[in-house]
């Protein structure tokens, strides 16, 4: 699906970022902040991330003009075709070029006029390193309805840290990972899990998996 057209700005397009005018779709928001997009360039297929959306209209660029028309009792919308001049600009950060053997850093900018497309799910799956067949599912990727299934070997091979600010969902994310591990069949690989549960956040797992979870009270140690 075509999402828009790259435009020239004061600082772009560059190898690291670009802006594009969003193609108007009636009664629909085709692009959201936080969405992944793709564009074909001389280097290959560039995967980018929408960092910001700016809605603009030439009739409302001068505050003094808006003020004068409003003060005169004739809003701009009643005098000029303001709806025809409203458009949306998306700012995107280039994350890399999808290469044959992985991801490469972008070193050349896309051209103004090139079309920005909605990223295909198979491309996004490879780009994020997901394992759709045998991964640990955390949820769905926002704006894409793509199941986020992390490769178990890559996830637990060395060290894992779940980091976020307070209230962002660290405990919930950790519990989802543990539940996914407990729910796996032995032949698919079910590693043992030891949880030092200081705040009693994971004791409920014993109710969901009574045959696989044992709770040891700290006072008995």
PyMOL commands that place a pseudoatom at each C-alpha (Angstrom):
pseudoatom trace, name=CA, resn=UNK, resi=1, chain=A, elem=C, hetatm=0, pos=[0.000, 0.000, 0.000]
pseudoatom trace, name=CA, resn=UNK, resi=2, chain=A, elem=C, hetatm=0, pos=[1.368, 3.402, -0.997]
pseudoatom trace, name=CA, resn=UNK, resi=3, chain=A, elem=C, hetatm=0, pos=[1.573, 5.780, 1.958]
pseudoatom trace, name=CA, resn=UNK, resi=4, chain=A, elem=C, hetatm=0, pos=[3.103, 8.922, 0.496]
pseudoatom trace, name=CA, resn=UNK, resi=5, chain=A, elem=C, hetatm=0, pos=[5.807, 10.713, -1.487]
pseudoatom trace, name=CA, resn=UNK, resi=6, chain=A, elem=C, hetatm=0, pos=[9.218, 11.825, -0.223]
pseudoatom trace, name=CA, resn=UNK, resi=7, chain=A, elem=C, hetatm=0, pos=[9.742, 15.602, -0.283]
pseudoatom trace, name=CA, resn=UNK, resi=8, chain=A, elem=C, hetatm=0, pos=[12.826, 17.805, -0.066]
pseudoatom trace, name=CA, resn=UNK, resi=9, chain=A, elem=C, hetatm=0, pos=[13.291, 19.706, 3.199]
pseudoatom trace, name=CA, resn=UNK, resi=10, chain=A, elem=C, hetatm=0, pos=[16.020, 21.885, 4.650]
pseudoatom trace, name=CA, resn=UNK, resi=11, chain=A, elem=C, hetatm=0, pos=[17.879, 18.889, 6.066]
pseudoatom trace, name=CA, resn=UNK, resi=12, chain=A, elem=C, hetatm=0, pos=[16.691, 15.990, 3.974]
pseudoatom trace, name=CA, resn=UNK, resi=13, chain=A, elem=C, hetatm=0, pos=[16.326, 13.499, 2.550]
pseudoatom trace, name=CA, resn=UNK, resi=14, chain=A, elem=C, hetatm=0, pos=[19.537, 12.214, 4.102]
pseudoatom trace, name=CA, resn=UNK, resi=15, chain=A, elem=C, hetatm=0, pos=[20.883, 8.706, 4.692]
pseudoatom trace, name=CA, resn=UNK, resi=16, chain=A, elem=C, hetatm=0, pos=[19.468, 8.776, 8.225]
pseudoatom trace, name=CA, resn=UNK, resi=17, chain=A, elem=C, hetatm=0, pos=[16.065, 10.458, 7.804]
pseudoatom trace, name=CA, resn=UNK, resi=18, chain=A, elem=C, hetatm=0, pos=[13.488, 11.735, 5.346]
pseudoatom trace, name=CA, resn=UNK, resi=19, chain=A, elem=C, hetatm=0, pos=[10.048, 13.331, 5.233]
pseudoatom trace, name=CA, resn=UNK, resi=20, chain=A, elem=C, hetatm=0, pos=[7.088, 12.417, 3.055]
pseudoatom trace, name=CA, resn=UNK, resi=21, chain=A, elem=C, hetatm=0, pos=[3.687, 13.884, 2.269]
pseudoatom trace, name=CA, resn=UNK, resi=22, chain=A, elem=C, hetatm=0, pos=[1.066, 11.365, 3.311]
pseudoatom trace, name=CA, resn=UNK, resi=23, chain=A, elem=C, hetatm=0, pos=[-1.330, 10.244, 0.588]
pseudoatom trace, name=CA, resn=UNK, resi=24, chain=A, elem=C, hetatm=0, pos=[-4.824, 11.332, 1.518]
pseudoatom trace, name=CA, resn=UNK, resi=25, chain=A, elem=C, hetatm=0, pos=[-7.260, 8.511, 2.216]
pseudoatom trace, name=CA, resn=UNK, resi=26, chain=A, elem=C, hetatm=0, pos=[-10.825, 9.536, 2.957]
pseudoatom trace, name=CA, resn=UNK, resi=27, chain=A, elem=C, hetatm=0, pos=[-12.022, 8.774, 6.499]
pseudoatom trace, name=CA, resn=UNK, resi=28, chain=A, elem=C, hetatm=0, pos=[-8.797, 6.919, 7.329]
pseudoatom trace, name=CA, resn=UNK, resi=29, chain=A, elem=C, hetatm=0, pos=[-5.472, 7.647, 9.001]
pseudoatom trace, name=CA, resn=UNK, resi=30, chain=A, elem=C, hetatm=0, pos=[-3.032, 5.760, 6.752]
pseudoatom trace, name=CA, resn=UNK, resi=31, chain=A, elem=C, hetatm=0, pos=[0.091, 6.587, 8.772]
pseudoatom trace, name=CA, resn=UNK, resi=32, chain=A, elem=C, hetatm=0, pos=[0.647, 6.639, 12.542]
pseudoatom trace, name=CA, resn=UNK, resi=33, chain=A, elem=C, hetatm=0, pos=[3.567, 7.705, 14.677]
pseudoatom trace, name=CA, resn=UNK, resi=34, chain=A, elem=C, hetatm=0, pos=[5.538, 4.591, 15.565]
pseudoatom trace, name=CA, resn=UNK, resi=35, chain=A, elem=C, hetatm=0, pos=[4.721, 2.785, 12.316]
pseudoatom trace, name=CA, resn=UNK, resi=36, chain=A, elem=C, hetatm=0, pos=[7.298, 1.021, 10.136]
pseudoatom trace, name=CA, resn=UNK, resi=37, chain=A, elem=C, hetatm=0, pos=[7.498, 1.901, 6.429]
pseudoatom trace, name=CA, resn=UNK, resi=38, chain=A, elem=C, hetatm=0, pos=[9.711, 0.971, 3.501]
pseudoatom trace, name=CA, resn=UNK, resi=39, chain=A, elem=C, hetatm=0, pos=[11.069, 2.697, 0.413]
pseudoatom trace, name=CA, resn=UNK, resi=40, chain=A, elem=C, hetatm=0, pos=[13.060, 1.359, -2.525]
pseudoatom trace, name=CA, resn=UNK, resi=41, chain=A, elem=C, hetatm=0, pos=[16.335, 3.237, -3.056]
pseudoatom trace, name=CA, resn=UNK, resi=42, chain=A, elem=C, hetatm=0, pos=[19.536, 2.787, -5.012]
pseudoatom trace, name=CA, resn=UNK, resi=43, chain=A, elem=C, hetatm=0, pos=[20.908, 0.786, -2.070]
pseudoatom trace, name=CA, resn=UNK, resi=44, chain=A, elem=C, hetatm=0, pos=[17.893, -1.482, -1.795]
pseudoatom trace, name=CA, resn=UNK, resi=45, chain=A, elem=C, hetatm=0, pos=[14.828, -1.658, 0.407]
pseudoatom trace, name=CA, resn=UNK, resi=46, chain=A, elem=C, hetatm=0, pos=[15.178, 0.833, 3.267]
pseudoatom trace, name=CA, resn=UNK, resi=47, chain=A, elem=C, hetatm=0, pos=[13.166, 0.138, 6.417]
pseudoatom trace, name=CA, resn=UNK, resi=48, chain=A, elem=C, hetatm=0, pos=[12.217, 3.285, 8.334]
pseudoatom trace, name=CA, resn=UNK, resi=49, chain=A, elem=C, hetatm=0, pos=[10.298, 4.257, 11.460]
pseudoatom trace, name=CA, resn=UNK, resi=50, chain=A, elem=C, hetatm=0, pos=[7.801, 7.133, 11.563]
pseudoatom trace, name=CA, resn=UNK, resi=51, chain=A, elem=C, hetatm=0, pos=[8.997, 9.422, 14.359]
pseudoatom trace, name=CA, resn=UNK, resi=52, chain=A, elem=C, hetatm=0, pos=[6.609, 12.358, 13.955]
pseudoatom trace, name=CA, resn=UNK, resi=53, chain=A, elem=C, hetatm=0, pos=[3.534, 13.578, 12.080]
pseudoatom trace, name=CA, resn=UNK, resi=54, chain=A, elem=C, hetatm=0, pos=[2.931, 17.237, 11.234]
pseudoatom trace, name=CA, resn=UNK, resi=55, chain=A, elem=C, hetatm=0, pos=[-0.359, 18.544, 9.867]
pseudoatom trace, name=CA, resn=UNK, resi=56, chain=A, elem=C, hetatm=0, pos=[-0.084, 21.867, 8.062]
pseudoatom trace, name=CA, resn=UNK, resi=57, chain=A, elem=C, hetatm=0, pos=[-2.208, 24.321, 6.075]
pseudoatom trace, name=CA, resn=UNK, resi=58, chain=A, elem=C, hetatm=0, pos=[-0.905, 27.381, 4.211]
pseudoatom trace, name=CA, resn=UNK, resi=59, chain=A, elem=C, hetatm=0, pos=[-3.954, 29.463, 5.179]
pseudoatom trace, name=CA, resn=UNK, resi=60, chain=A, elem=C, hetatm=0, pos=[-3.136, 29.137, 8.874]
pseudoatom trace, name=CA, resn=UNK, resi=61, chain=A, elem=C, hetatm=0, pos=[0.596, 29.849, 8.712]
pseudoatom trace, name=CA, resn=UNK, resi=62, chain=A, elem=C, hetatm=0, pos=[0.259, 33.560, 9.586]
pseudoatom trace, name=CA, resn=UNK, resi=63, chain=A, elem=C, hetatm=0, pos=[-1.183, 34.090, 13.034]
pseudoatom trace, name=CA, resn=UNK, resi=64, chain=A, elem=C, hetatm=0, pos=[-2.014, 37.756, 12.399]
pseudoatom trace, name=CA, resn=UNK, resi=65, chain=A, elem=C, hetatm=0, pos=[-4.145, 36.875, 9.365]
pseudoatom trace, name=CA, resn=UNK, resi=66, chain=A, elem=C, hetatm=0, pos=[-6.086, 34.253, 11.294]
pseudoatom trace, name=CA, resn=UNK, resi=67, chain=A, elem=C, hetatm=0, pos=[-6.634, 36.734, 14.120]
pseudoatom trace, name=CA, resn=UNK, resi=68, chain=A, elem=C, hetatm=0, pos=[-7.879, 39.511, 11.829]
pseudoatom trace, name=CA, resn=UNK, resi=69, chain=A, elem=C, hetatm=0, pos=[-10.380, 37.311, 10.006]
pseudoatom trace, name=CA, resn=UNK, resi=70, chain=A, elem=C, hetatm=0, pos=[-11.656, 35.866, 13.273]
pseudoatom trace, name=CA, resn=UNK, resi=71, chain=A, elem=C, hetatm=0, pos=[-11.999, 39.336, 14.785]
pseudoatom trace, name=CA, resn=UNK, resi=72, chain=A, elem=C, hetatm=0, pos=[-13.960, 40.495, 11.755]
pseudoatom trace, name=CA, resn=UNK, resi=73, chain=A, elem=C, hetatm=0, pos=[-16.477, 37.706, 12.249]
pseudoatom trace, name=CA, resn=UNK, resi=74, chain=A, elem=C, hetatm=0, pos=[-15.445, 35.894, 9.057]
pseudoatom trace, name=CA, resn=UNK, resi=75, chain=A, elem=C, hetatm=0, pos=[-13.422, 32.781, 9.869]
pseudoatom trace, name=CA, resn=UNK, resi=76, chain=A, elem=C, hetatm=0, pos=[-10.938, 31.745, 7.211]
pseudoatom trace, name=CA, resn=UNK, resi=77, chain=A, elem=C, hetatm=0, pos=[-12.877, 28.564, 6.543]
pseudoatom trace, name=CA, resn=UNK, resi=78, chain=A, elem=C, hetatm=0, pos=[-15.838, 30.641, 5.289]
pseudoatom trace, name=CA, resn=UNK, resi=79, chain=A, elem=C, hetatm=0, pos=[-13.704, 32.701, 2.892]
pseudoatom trace, name=CA, resn=UNK, resi=80, chain=A, elem=C, hetatm=0, pos=[-11.042, 30.354, 1.541]
pseudoatom trace, name=CA, resn=UNK, resi=81, chain=A, elem=C, hetatm=0, pos=[-10.989, 26.643, 0.573]
pseudoatom trace, name=CA, resn=UNK, resi=82, chain=A, elem=C, hetatm=0, pos=[-8.895, 25.790, 3.614]
pseudoatom trace, name=CA, resn=UNK, resi=83, chain=A, elem=C, hetatm=0, pos=[-9.782, 22.094, 3.574]
pseudoatom trace, name=CA, resn=UNK, resi=84, chain=A, elem=C, hetatm=0, pos=[-8.145, 21.685, 0.170]
pseudoatom trace, name=CA, resn=UNK, resi=85, chain=A, elem=C, hetatm=0, pos=[-4.799, 22.962, 1.474]
pseudoatom trace, name=CA, resn=UNK, resi=86, chain=A, elem=C, hetatm=0, pos=[-4.469, 20.819, 4.564]
pseudoatom trace, name=CA, resn=UNK, resi=87, chain=A, elem=C, hetatm=0, pos=[-1.943, 18.022, 4.325]
pseudoatom trace, name=CA, resn=UNK, resi=88, chain=A, elem=C, hetatm=0, pos=[0.055, 15.696, 6.536]
pseudoatom trace, name=CA, resn=UNK, resi=89, chain=A, elem=C, hetatm=0, pos=[3.837, 15.358, 6.616]
pseudoatom trace, name=CA, resn=UNK, resi=90, chain=A, elem=C, hetatm=0, pos=[5.476, 12.325, 8.190]
pseudoatom trace, name=CA, resn=UNK, resi=91, chain=A, elem=C, hetatm=0, pos=[9.054, 12.354, 9.443]
pseudoatom trace, name=CA, resn=UNK, resi=92, chain=A, elem=C, hetatm=0, pos=[10.835, 9.011, 9.311]
pseudoatom trace, name=CA, resn=UNK, resi=93, chain=A, elem=C, hetatm=0, pos=[14.132, 7.674, 10.601]
pseudoatom trace, name=CA, resn=UNK, resi=94, chain=A, elem=C, hetatm=0, pos=[15.947, 5.221, 8.353]
pseudoatom trace, name=CA, resn=UNK, resi=95, chain=A, elem=C, hetatm=0, pos=[16.836, 2.085, 10.323]
pseudoatom trace, name=CA, resn=UNK, resi=96, chain=A, elem=C, hetatm=0, pos=[18.746, 0.178, 7.684]
pseudoatom trace, name=CA, resn=UNK, resi=97, chain=A, elem=C, hetatm=0, pos=[18.772, -1.535, 4.316]
pseudoatom trace, name=CA, resn=UNK, resi=98, chain=A, elem=C, hetatm=0, pos=[17.395, -5.048, 4.034]
pseudoatom trace, name=CA, resn=UNK, resi=99, chain=A, elem=C, hetatm=0, pos=[20.304, -7.002, 2.579]
pseudoatom trace, name=CA, resn=UNK, resi=100, chain=A, elem=C, hetatm=0, pos=[20.628, -10.628, 1.521]
pseudoatom trace, name=CA, resn=UNK, resi=101, chain=A, elem=C, hetatm=0, pos=[22.457, -11.660, 4.684]
pseudoatom trace, name=CA, resn=UNK, resi=102, chain=A, elem=C, hetatm=0, pos=[20.908, -9.286, 7.188]
pseudoatom trace, name=CA, resn=UNK, resi=103, chain=A, elem=C, hetatm=0, pos=[20.711, -5.583, 7.845]
pseudoatom trace, name=CA, resn=UNK, resi=104, chain=A, elem=C, hetatm=0, pos=[23.123, -2.960, 6.562]
pseudoatom trace, name=CA, resn=UNK, resi=105, chain=A, elem=C, hetatm=0, pos=[23.501, 0.681, 7.501]
pseudoatom trace, name=CA, resn=UNK, resi=106, chain=A, elem=C, hetatm=0, pos=[22.072, 3.212, 5.050]
pseudoatom trace, name=CA, resn=UNK, resi=107, chain=A, elem=C, hetatm=0, pos=[24.775, 5.295, 3.375]
pseudoatom trace, name=CA, resn=UNK, resi=108, chain=A, elem=C, hetatm=0, pos=[22.819, 7.002, 0.584]
pseudoatom trace, name=CA, resn=UNK, resi=109, chain=A, elem=C, hetatm=0, pos=[19.615, 9.081, 0.773]
pseudoatom trace, name=CA, resn=UNK, resi=110, chain=A, elem=C, hetatm=0, pos=[16.374, 8.305, -1.043]
pseudoatom trace, name=CA, resn=UNK, resi=111, chain=A, elem=C, hetatm=0, pos=[15.324, 10.760, -3.735]
pseudoatom trace, name=CA, resn=UNK, resi=112, chain=A, elem=C, hetatm=0, pos=[12.521, 13.318, -3.460]
pseudoatom trace, name=CA, resn=UNK, resi=113, chain=A, elem=C, hetatm=0, pos=[9.538, 11.973, -5.337]
pseudoatom trace, name=CA, resn=UNK, resi=114, chain=A, elem=C, hetatm=0, pos=[10.114, 8.351, -4.390]
pseudoatom trace, name=CA, resn=UNK, resi=115, chain=A, elem=C, hetatm=0, pos=[7.099, 6.519, -3.012]
pseudoatom trace, name=CA, resn=UNK, resi=116, chain=A, elem=C, hetatm=0, pos=[6.885, 5.316, 0.569]
pseudoatom trace, name=CA, resn=UNK, resi=117, chain=A, elem=C, hetatm=0, pos=[5.103, 2.011, 1.039]
pseudoatom trace, name=CA, resn=UNK, resi=118, chain=A, elem=C, hetatm=0, pos=[3.573, 0.198, 3.963]
pseudoatom trace, name=CA, resn=UNK, resi=119, chain=A, elem=C, hetatm=0, pos=[6.155, -2.372, 5.018]
pseudoatom trace, name=CA, resn=UNK, resi=120, chain=A, elem=C, hetatm=0, pos=[5.254, -5.951, 4.172]
pseudoatom trace, name=CA, resn=UNK, resi=121, chain=A, elem=C, hetatm=0, pos=[4.821, -8.227, 7.166]
pseudoatom trace, name=CA, resn=UNK, resi=122, chain=A, elem=C, hetatm=0, pos=[7.294, -10.824, 5.893]
pseudoatom trace, name=CA, resn=UNK, resi=123, chain=A, elem=C, hetatm=0, pos=[9.915, -8.105, 5.437]
pseudoatom trace, name=CA, resn=UNK, resi=124, chain=A, elem=C, hetatm=0, pos=[9.217, -6.699, 8.907]
pseudoatom trace, name=CA, resn=UNK, resi=125, chain=A, elem=C, hetatm=0, pos=[9.435, -10.177, 10.420]
pseudoatom trace, name=CA, resn=UNK, resi=126, chain=A, elem=C, hetatm=0, pos=[12.917, -10.699, 8.968]
pseudoatom trace, name=CA, resn=UNK, resi=127, chain=A, elem=C, hetatm=0, pos=[13.976, -7.156, 9.839]
pseudoatom trace, name=CA, resn=UNK, resi=128, chain=A, elem=C, hetatm=0, pos=[13.045, -7.562, 13.519]
pseudoatom trace, name=CA, resn=UNK, resi=129, chain=A, elem=C, hetatm=0, pos=[14.501, -11.070, 13.695]
pseudoatom trace, name=CA, resn=UNK, resi=130, chain=A, elem=C, hetatm=0, pos=[11.226, -12.675, 14.754]
pseudoatom trace, name=CA, resn=UNK, resi=131, chain=A, elem=C, hetatm=0, pos=[10.556, -16.411, 14.735]
pseudoatom trace, name=CA, resn=UNK, resi=132, chain=A, elem=C, hetatm=0, pos=[6.941, -16.831, 13.539]
pseudoatom trace, name=CA, resn=UNK, resi=133, chain=A, elem=C, hetatm=0, pos=[7.027, -20.634, 13.721]
pseudoatom trace, name=CA, resn=UNK, resi=134, chain=A, elem=C, hetatm=0, pos=[8.564, -21.383, 17.116]
pseudoatom trace, name=CA, resn=UNK, resi=135, chain=A, elem=C, hetatm=0, pos=[9.079, -18.086, 18.918]
pseudoatom trace, name=CA, resn=UNK, resi=136, chain=A, elem=C, hetatm=0, pos=[7.997, -16.827, 22.332]
pseudoatom trace, name=CA, resn=UNK, resi=137, chain=A, elem=C, hetatm=0, pos=[4.981, -14.601, 21.701]
pseudoatom trace, name=CA, resn=UNK, resi=138, chain=A, elem=C, hetatm=0, pos=[4.851, -11.343, 23.662]
pseudoatom trace, name=CA, resn=UNK, resi=139, chain=A, elem=C, hetatm=0, pos=[1.909, -9.726, 21.872]
pseudoatom trace, name=CA, resn=UNK, resi=140, chain=A, elem=C, hetatm=0, pos=[1.234, -7.859, 18.642]
pseudoatom trace, name=CA, resn=UNK, resi=141, chain=A, elem=C, hetatm=0, pos=[3.278, -5.071, 17.089]
pseudoatom trace, name=CA, resn=UNK, resi=142, chain=A, elem=C, hetatm=0, pos=[1.318, -1.834, 17.277]
pseudoatom trace, name=CA, resn=UNK, resi=143, chain=A, elem=C, hetatm=0, pos=[-0.048, -0.496, 13.962]
pseudoatom trace, name=CA, resn=UNK, resi=144, chain=A, elem=C, hetatm=0, pos=[0.829, -3.739, 12.151]
pseudoatom trace, name=CA, resn=UNK, resi=145, chain=A, elem=C, hetatm=0, pos=[-1.090, -6.583, 13.824]
pseudoatom trace, name=CA, resn=UNK, resi=146, chain=A, elem=C, hetatm=0, pos=[2.086, -8.648, 13.579]
pseudoatom trace, name=CA, resn=UNK, resi=147, chain=A, elem=C, hetatm=0, pos=[2.574, -11.297, 16.298]
pseudoatom trace, name=CA, resn=UNK, resi=148, chain=A, elem=C, hetatm=0, pos=[5.841, -10.547, 18.084]
pseudoatom trace, name=CA, resn=UNK, resi=149, chain=A, elem=C, hetatm=0, pos=[7.438, -13.977, 18.469]
pseudoatom trace, name=CA, resn=UNK, resi=150, chain=A, elem=C, hetatm=0, pos=[10.989, -13.719, 19.762]
pseudoatom trace, name=CA, resn=UNK, resi=151, chain=A, elem=C, hetatm=0, pos=[13.496, -16.405, 18.876]
pseudoatom trace, name=CA, resn=UNK, resi=152, chain=A, elem=C, hetatm=0, pos=[14.137, -18.348, 22.089]
pseudoatom trace, name=CA, resn=UNK, resi=153, chain=A, elem=C, hetatm=0, pos=[17.790, -19.082, 21.362]
pseudoatom trace, name=CA, resn=UNK, resi=154, chain=A, elem=C, hetatm=0, pos=[18.615, -15.468, 20.563]
pseudoatom trace, name=CA, resn=UNK, resi=155, chain=A, elem=C, hetatm=0, pos=[16.596, -14.245, 23.554]
pseudoatom trace, name=CA, resn=UNK, resi=156, chain=A, elem=C, hetatm=0, pos=[18.180, -16.443, 26.230]
pseudoatom trace, name=CA, resn=UNK, resi=157, chain=A, elem=C, hetatm=0, pos=[21.585, -17.288, 24.788]
pseudoatom trace, name=CA, resn=UNK, resi=158, chain=A, elem=C, hetatm=0, pos=[23.525, -14.955, 27.111]
pseudoatom trace, name=CA, resn=UNK, resi=159, chain=A, elem=C, hetatm=0, pos=[21.949, -12.233, 29.225]
pseudoatom trace, name=CA, resn=UNK, resi=160, chain=A, elem=C, hetatm=0, pos=[18.490, -10.632, 29.162]
pseudoatom trace, name=CA, resn=UNK, resi=161, chain=A, elem=C, hetatm=0, pos=[17.436, -7.383, 30.838]
pseudoatom trace, name=CA, resn=UNK, resi=162, chain=A, elem=C, hetatm=0, pos=[13.892, -6.021, 30.856]
pseudoatom trace, name=CA, resn=UNK, resi=163, chain=A, elem=C, hetatm=0, pos=[14.302, -2.258, 31.291]
pseudoatom trace, name=CA, resn=UNK, resi=164, chain=A, elem=C, hetatm=0, pos=[11.681, 0.488, 31.433]
pseudoatom trace, name=CA, resn=UNK, resi=165, chain=A, elem=C, hetatm=0, pos=[10.417, 3.293, 33.637]
pseudoatom trace, name=CA, resn=UNK, resi=166, chain=A, elem=C, hetatm=0, pos=[8.092, 2.577, 36.557]
pseudoatom trace, name=CA, resn=UNK, resi=167, chain=A, elem=C, hetatm=0, pos=[4.662, 1.410, 35.450]
pseudoatom trace, name=CA, resn=UNK, resi=168, chain=A, elem=C, hetatm=0, pos=[5.721, 0.670, 31.872]
pseudoatom trace, name=CA, resn=UNK, resi=169, chain=A, elem=C, hetatm=0, pos=[5.057, -3.067, 32.176]
pseudoatom trace, name=CA, resn=UNK, resi=170, chain=A, elem=C, hetatm=0, pos=[8.318, -4.779, 33.100]
pseudoatom trace, name=CA, resn=UNK, resi=171, chain=A, elem=C, hetatm=0, pos=[6.653, -7.273, 35.433]
pseudoatom trace, name=CA, resn=UNK, resi=172, chain=A, elem=C, hetatm=0, pos=[3.855, -8.006, 32.967]
pseudoatom trace, name=CA, resn=UNK, resi=173, chain=A, elem=C, hetatm=0, pos=[6.319, -8.556, 30.120]
pseudoatom trace, name=CA, resn=UNK, resi=174, chain=A, elem=C, hetatm=0, pos=[8.432, -10.859, 32.271]
pseudoatom trace, name=CA, resn=UNK, resi=175, chain=A, elem=C, hetatm=0, pos=[5.364, -12.836, 33.321]
pseudoatom trace, name=CA, resn=UNK, resi=176, chain=A, elem=C, hetatm=0, pos=[4.291, -13.239, 29.693]
pseudoatom trace, name=CA, resn=UNK, resi=177, chain=A, elem=C, hetatm=0, pos=[7.732, -14.610, 28.821]
pseudoatom trace, name=CA, resn=UNK, resi=178, chain=A, elem=C, hetatm=0, pos=[7.603, -17.063, 31.736]
pseudoatom trace, name=CA, resn=UNK, resi=179, chain=A, elem=C, hetatm=0, pos=[4.076, -18.175, 30.798]
pseudoatom trace, name=CA, resn=UNK, resi=180, chain=A, elem=C, hetatm=0, pos=[5.188, -18.740, 27.217]
pseudoatom trace, name=CA, resn=UNK, resi=181, chain=A, elem=C, hetatm=0, pos=[8.131, -20.837, 28.414]
pseudoatom trace, name=CA, resn=UNK, resi=182, chain=A, elem=C, hetatm=0, pos=[5.949, -22.892, 30.760]
pseudoatom trace, name=CA, resn=UNK, resi=183, chain=A, elem=C, hetatm=0, pos=[3.423, -23.499, 28.013]
pseudoatom trace, name=CA, resn=UNK, resi=184, chain=A, elem=C, hetatm=0, pos=[5.949, -24.923, 25.564]
pseudoatom trace, name=CA, resn=UNK, resi=185, chain=A, elem=C, hetatm=0, pos=[6.124, -28.621, 24.857]
pseudoatom trace, name=CA, resn=UNK, resi=186, chain=A, elem=C, hetatm=0, pos=[9.321, -30.324, 26.062]
pseudoatom trace, name=CA, resn=UNK, resi=187, chain=A, elem=C, hetatm=0, pos=[10.306, -31.308, 22.523]
pseudoatom trace, name=CA, resn=UNK, resi=188, chain=A, elem=C, hetatm=0, pos=[10.185, -27.647, 21.481]
pseudoatom trace, name=CA, resn=UNK, resi=189, chain=A, elem=C, hetatm=0, pos=[12.524, -26.661, 24.282]
pseudoatom trace, name=CA, resn=UNK, resi=190, chain=A, elem=C, hetatm=0, pos=[11.266, -25.716, 27.728]
pseudoatom trace, name=CA, resn=UNK, resi=191, chain=A, elem=C, hetatm=0, pos=[14.068, -24.243, 29.869]
pseudoatom trace, name=CA, resn=UNK, resi=192, chain=A, elem=C, hetatm=0, pos=[13.839, -24.275, 33.654]
pseudoatom trace, name=CA, resn=UNK, resi=193, chain=A, elem=C, hetatm=0, pos=[12.952, -20.973, 35.320]
pseudoatom trace, name=CA, resn=UNK, resi=194, chain=A, elem=C, hetatm=0, pos=[13.910, -19.862, 38.833]
pseudoatom trace, name=CA, resn=UNK, resi=195, chain=A, elem=C, hetatm=0, pos=[12.223, -16.660, 40.035]
pseudoatom trace, name=CA, resn=UNK, resi=196, chain=A, elem=C, hetatm=0, pos=[13.246, -14.736, 43.150]
pseudoatom trace, name=CA, resn=UNK, resi=197, chain=A, elem=C, hetatm=0, pos=[9.843, -13.120, 43.666]
pseudoatom trace, name=CA, resn=UNK, resi=198, chain=A, elem=C, hetatm=0, pos=[10.456, -10.393, 46.256]
pseudoatom trace, name=CA, resn=UNK, resi=199, chain=A, elem=C, hetatm=0, pos=[7.075, -8.691, 45.781]
pseudoatom trace, name=CA, resn=UNK, resi=200, chain=A, elem=C, hetatm=0, pos=[4.951, -11.787, 45.189]
pseudoatom trace, name=CA, resn=UNK, resi=201, chain=A, elem=C, hetatm=0, pos=[4.111, -10.796, 41.612]
pseudoatom trace, name=CA, resn=UNK, resi=202, chain=A, elem=C, hetatm=0, pos=[4.561, -14.233, 40.074]
pseudoatom trace, name=CA, resn=UNK, resi=203, chain=A, elem=C, hetatm=0, pos=[3.053, -16.547, 42.691]
pseudoatom trace, name=CA, resn=UNK, resi=204, chain=A, elem=C, hetatm=0, pos=[-0.134, -16.722, 40.618]
pseudoatom trace, name=CA, resn=UNK, resi=205, chain=A, elem=C, hetatm=0, pos=[1.709, -18.813, 38.042]
pseudoatom trace, name=CA, resn=UNK, resi=206, chain=A, elem=C, hetatm=0, pos=[1.279, -21.774, 40.385]
pseudoatom trace, name=CA, resn=UNK, resi=207, chain=A, elem=C, hetatm=0, pos=[-2.478, -21.577, 39.812]
pseudoatom trace, name=CA, resn=UNK, resi=208, chain=A, elem=C, hetatm=0, pos=[-2.161, -21.399, 36.024]
pseudoatom trace, name=CA, resn=UNK, resi=209, chain=A, elem=C, hetatm=0, pos=[0.472, -24.168, 35.846]
pseudoatom trace, name=CA, resn=UNK, resi=210, chain=A, elem=C, hetatm=0, pos=[-0.024, -26.295, 39.000]
pseudoatom trace, name=CA, resn=UNK, resi=211, chain=A, elem=C, hetatm=0, pos=[1.847, -29.251, 37.509]
pseudoatom trace, name=CA, resn=UNK, resi=212, chain=A, elem=C, hetatm=0, pos=[4.871, -27.197, 36.498]
pseudoatom trace, name=CA, resn=UNK, resi=213, chain=A, elem=C, hetatm=0, pos=[5.298, -24.500, 39.153]
pseudoatom trace, name=CA, resn=UNK, resi=214, chain=A, elem=C, hetatm=0, pos=[6.375, -24.933, 42.759]
pseudoatom trace, name=CA, resn=UNK, resi=215, chain=A, elem=C, hetatm=0, pos=[6.299, -22.029, 45.203]
pseudoatom trace, name=CA, resn=UNK, resi=216, chain=A, elem=C, hetatm=0, pos=[8.916, -22.053, 47.957]
pseudoatom trace, name=CA, resn=UNK, resi=217, chain=A, elem=C, hetatm=0, pos=[8.234, -19.645, 50.819]
pseudoatom trace, name=CA, resn=UNK, resi=218, chain=A, elem=C, hetatm=0, pos=[11.207, -17.522, 51.763]
pseudoatom trace, name=CA, resn=UNK, resi=219, chain=A, elem=C, hetatm=0, pos=[10.774, -18.185, 55.488]
pseudoatom trace, name=CA, resn=UNK, resi=220, chain=A, elem=C, hetatm=0, pos=[11.333, -21.889, 54.853]
pseudoatom trace, name=CA, resn=UNK, resi=221, chain=A, elem=C, hetatm=0, pos=[14.754, -21.380, 53.348]
for i in range(1, 221): cmd.bond("trace and resi %d" % i, "trace and resi %d" % (i + 1))
show_as sticks, trace
zoom trace
